[in-house]
Amino acid sequence: MTDVDVKPIRAGAIPGPGSLIWRYAGDWRGAFGGRAVLLLQVAHPVVGAGVADHSEFLEDRWGRLLRTVESTMNFLGYRGDERGRREAARLREIHKDIKGVDAQGRRYHALNPEAYLWVHATLLHGMIQTQRLFGTPLTPDRERVLHEEWAQLALALGITERHIPESPAAFRDYFDTMVNERLEDNATVRLLIELDRRPLPPPPRWPLPGFAWSGIAGPPTVMLGRMGVGCLPPILRERFGLRWTSGDERRFRLFAQAMRGGDRLLTDRLRYSPVAARAMRRAGLGH
């Protein structure tokens, strides 16, 4: 018996109406841990090397960000099953040519099963952590259902079943092992930490002077940066050399407590990103 009313999904399924992935991936509070998720991803040596050698995010930061958001909304199924499957196939195709030799002489390929799974694993970690810190923590039943949906999406993305942790407990063990033993402080991690200390450049066709953008974007950049550090596992803060004081921890906990306190007051319009909210309205879903 479960406390979750969700529709069953088939093997290798893209999430759809009624899924917990729609509810939790669409929660805008995931932005608080977004920096941490990105650092977790690029700290994998294969992912870090691929981003360093093949990504255009330095030359086109806004374009890269918007394309990533668009891709994510597609493969999460907010724009329909067919579009989600096309995007899953497209992602595998474009990663076929991302390969090379990193700065330490190690050969890498973006479709390395461990690396491809790890990027997908940060999605599940991020959803669970967002609710634990800033919303309503998942019950064991909800975590089990969410894990199953995530595993089915992994199959749709082309990750083979033998690589996928088979239960929430197995996932936690896998995640801890990766953090403790596999992730590293590499050049891409250092670059992202440096970039995180200053705002994105003004968006395309920004109509006002640059200093106006800096005044608007500066405070959120600082806040989201500190939230990202707070969402990292402590061992990675130390590994990356990120300063985190007892005062930082106290302020982070107070902020998280305030967000949890207001969780039940959020309406769908206030809880979900615009794309997720529109998809839910089209499907006739309420909170």
C-alpha positions in Angstrom: 0.0 0.0 0.0 1.3 3.4 -0.9 0.3 7.0 0.0 0.9 8.1 -3.6 -1.7 8.2 -6.3 0.4 7.9 -9.5 -0.2 6.3 -12.8 2.0 3.2 -13.6 4.6 3.7 -16.3 6.0 1.2 -18.7 9.6 0.1 -18.9 11.8 2.8 -20.4 9.1 5.4 -19.9 9.2 9.2 -20.2 7.4 10.7 -17.1 3.9 11.9 -17.7 0.8 13.3 -15.9 0.5 11.9 -12.4 4.2 11.1 -12.0 6.2 12.3 -9.0 9.0 13.4 -11.3 6.6 15.9 -12.8 5.8 17.2 -9.3 9.3 17.3 -7.9 11.4 18.1 -11.0 9.1 21.0 -11.7 9.4 22.5 -8.2 11.2 25.9 -8.7 12.9 25.5 -5.3 15.3 23.1 -6.9 17.1 26.2 -8.1 18.5 26.6 -4.5 20.5 23.4 -5.0 21.2 23.9 -8.7 24.8 25.0 -8.3 25.5 22.0 -6.1 24.0 19.6 -8.7 26.1 21.1 -11.5 29.3 20.8 -9.4 28.4 17.2 -8.6 28.1 16.5 -12.3 31.3 18.1 -13.5 33.3 16.6 -10.5 33.0 13.3 -12.3 36.3 13.1 -14.2 34.6 12.1 -17.5 31.9 14.8 -17.3 34.5 17.4 -16.3 36.8 16.6 -19.2 33.9 16.5 -21.7 32.6 19.9 -20.5 36.1 21.4 -20.6 36.8 20.2 -24.1 33.5 20.3 -25.9 31.1 22.7 -24.2 30.4 26.2 -25.4 29.1 27.5 -22.1 31.9 30.1 -21.7 31.3 31.6 -25.1 27.5 31.5 -24.9 26.4 31.2 -21.3 22.8 32.3 -21.8 22.4 30.1 -24.8 23.9 27.1 -23.1 21.6 27.6 -20.0 18.5 28.0 -22.1 19.2 25.0 -24.2 19.8 22.9 -21.1 16.5 24.0 -19.6 14.7 23.3 -22.9 16.3 19.8 -23.2 15.4 19.0 -19.6 11.8 20.0 -19.9 11.6 17.8 -23.0 13.0 14.6 -21.7 11.1 15.0 -18.5 7.9 14.7 -20.5 6.4 18.1 -19.9 5.8 18.5 -23.6 4.6 15.0 -24.3 5.9 11.5 -24.5 6.9 11.6 -28.2 8.9 14.7 -27.8 10.5 13.3 -24.6 11.6 10.2 -26.5 13.0 12.2 -29.3 15.0 14.3 -26.9 16.3 11.2 -25.1 17.5 9.8 -28.4 19.0 13.1 -29.4 21.0 13.3 -26.2 22.6 9.9 -26.8 23.4 10.8 -30.4 25.2 14.1 -29.6 27.2 12.5 -26.8 28.6 9.8 -29.1 31.2 12.3 -30.4 32.2 13.7 -27.0 35.4 11.9 -26.3 39.1 12.6 -26.0 42.0 12.5 -23.5 41.9 14.6 -20.3 44.7 16.7 -18.8 45.9 13.7 -16.8 46.2 11.5 -19.9 43.0 9.5 -19.2 40.8 8.6 -22.2 37.2 9.6 -21.8 33.9 9.2 -23.6 30.6 10.9 -22.6 28.7 7.7 -23.1 30.8 5.9 -20.5 28.1 4.1 -18.5 29.3 5.3 -15.1 29.5 8.9 -16.2 26.1 8.9 -18.1 24.4 7.3 -15.1 26.0 9.8 -12.7 24.6 12.8 -14.5 21.1 11.2 -14.3 21.7 10.3 -10.6 22.1 13.9 -9.7 18.5 14.5 -10.9 17.1 12.1 -8.4 19.4 13.3 -5.6 18.4 16.9 -6.4 14.7 16.2 -6.3 14.9 14.3 -2.9 17.2 16.9 -1.4 15.0 19.8 -2.5 12.0 18.4 -0.6 14.1 17.4 2.4 15.6 20.8 2.8 13.0 23.2 1.4 9.7 21.4 1.2 8.1 18.3 2.7 10.5 15.3 3.0 9.4 12.3 1.0 7.9 9.4 2.8 9.5 6.0 2.2 6.6 5.1 -0.2 7.0 8.3 -2.2 10.8 7.8 -2.4 10.3 4.3 -3.6 7.8 5.4 -6.4 10.1 8.3 -7.3 13.1 6.0 -7.6 11.1 3.6 -9.8 10.1 6.5 -12.1 13.7 7.7 -12.2 14.9 4.2 -13.1 12.4 3.9 -15.9 13.5 7.3 -17.3 17.1 6.0 -17.1 16.1 3.2 -19.4 14.5 5.6 -21.8 17.7 7.6 -21.8 19.6 4.4 -22.9 21.2 3.5 -19.5 21.3 -0.2 -19.2 19.4 -1.9 -16.3 22.5 -3.5 -14.8 24.0 -0.1 -14.0 20.9 1.3 -12.2 20.7 1.0 -8.4 17.7 -1.2 -7.8 16.2 0.5 -4.7 16.4 3.8 -2.8 18.8 2.2 -0.3 21.0 0.9 -3.1 20.9 4.4 -4.6 22.0 6.0 -1.4 24.9 3.6 -1.1 25.9 4.3 -4.7 25.7 8.0 -4.3 27.8 8.0 -1.2 30.4 5.8 -2.8 30.6 8.1 -5.8 31.0 11.2 -3.6 33.6 9.7 -1.3 35.6 7.8 -3.8 35.1 9.0 -7.4 34.4 12.7 -7.6 37.4 15.0 -7.9 38.4 18.7 -7.8 39.2 19.2 -11.5 39.7 22.2 -13.8 36.0 22.4 -14.7 35.0 22.4 -11.0 37.5 25.3 -10.4 36.1 27.2 -13.4 32.5 26.9 -12.3 33.3 28.0 -8.8 35.0 31.1 -10.2 32.1 31.8 -12.6 29.7 31.4 -9.7 31.3 34.4 -8.0 29.9 36.8 -10.6 26.5 37.1 -12.3 25.8 35.9 -15.8 26.3 38.6 -18.4 23.1 40.6 -19.4 20.7 38.4 -21.4 20.5 39.0 -25.1 18.9 42.2 -26.1 19.1 43.6 -22.6 17.8 47.1 -23.0 19.5 48.8 -20.0 23.1 49.7 -19.2 25.3 46.9 -17.9 25.5 48.3 -14.4 21.7 48.0 -14.1 21.9 44.3 -14.8 24.7 43.9 -12.2 22.6 45.6 -9.6 19.7 43.3 -10.3 21.5 40.0 -10.8 24.3 40.5 -8.1 22.3 39.7 -4.9 20.5 36.6 -6.3 23.9 35.3 -7.7 25.4 35.6 -4.2 22.4 34.0 -2.5 22.2 31.1 -4.9 25.9 30.6 -4.7 25.8 30.2 -1.0 22.8 28.0 -1.2 24.7 25.8 -3.6 27.6 25.5 -1.2 25.2 24.6 1.6 23.6 21.8 -0.5 26.9 20.1 -1.3 28.0 17.1 0.8 30.5 18.5 3.5 33.3 16.2 2.2 33.0 18.0 -1.2 33.1 21.4 0.3 36.4 20.4 1.9 37.7 18.8 -1.3 36.8 21.9 -3.4 38.2 24.3 -0.8 34.9 26.1 -0.3 34.6 28.1 2.9 31.6 27.2 5.0 31.5 28.5 8.6 29.2 27.7 11.5 27.5 31.0 10.8 26.9 29.9 7.2 25.4 26.7 8.4 23.2 28.4 10.9 21.8 30.9 8.3 21.3 28.0 5.8 19.3 26.0 8.3 17.2 29.0 9.2 16.4 29.7 5.6 15.6 26.0 4.9 13.4 25.9 8.0 11.5 29.0 6.8 11.0 27.5 3.4 9.7 24.2 4.9 7.3 26.2 7.1 5.7 27.8 4.1 5.5 24.7 2.0 1.8 24.0 2.5 0.9 27.6 1.7 2.3 27.3 -1.9 -0.3 27.0 -4.6 0.5 25.2 -7.9 1.1 28.6 -9.5 3.7 29.4 -6.9 5.2 26.0 -6.5 6.1 25.0 -10.1 8.1 26.4 -12.9 6.1 27.9 -15.7 6.6 24.9 -18.1 5.7 22.4 -15.4 2.7 24.4 -14.2 1.4 24.7 -17.8 1.8 20.9 -18.4 -0.1 20.1 -15.2 -2.9 22.5 -16.1 -3.2 20.9 -19.5 -3.4 17.5 -17.8 -6.0 18.7 -15.4 -3.8 18.1 -12.3 -4.0 20.0 -9.0 -1.5 19.8 -6.2 
